[in-house]
Amino acid sequence: MKNEFNFASGLATLDTFFLLLLPYVISII
């Protein structure tokens, strides 16, 4: 159960990182 929580937390962190990176990628394009 703890492993699933870590996986969900990792996905949330990855999603936040993607949202922060998105405007930067758009500005390059």
VENTAWO-V178263 format. One record per backbone hydrogen bond with DSSP energy under -0.5 kcal/mol. CO is the residue of the C=O (numbers start at 1). NH is the residue of the N-H. If there is no record, write none. Layout:
((CO NH) (CO NH))
This chain:
((1 5) (2 6) (3 7) (4 8) (5 9) (6 10) (7 11) (8 12) (9 13) (10 14) (11 15) (12 16) (13 17) (14 18) (15 19) (16 20) (17 21) (18 22) (19 23) (21 25) (22 26) (23 27) (24 28) (25 29))
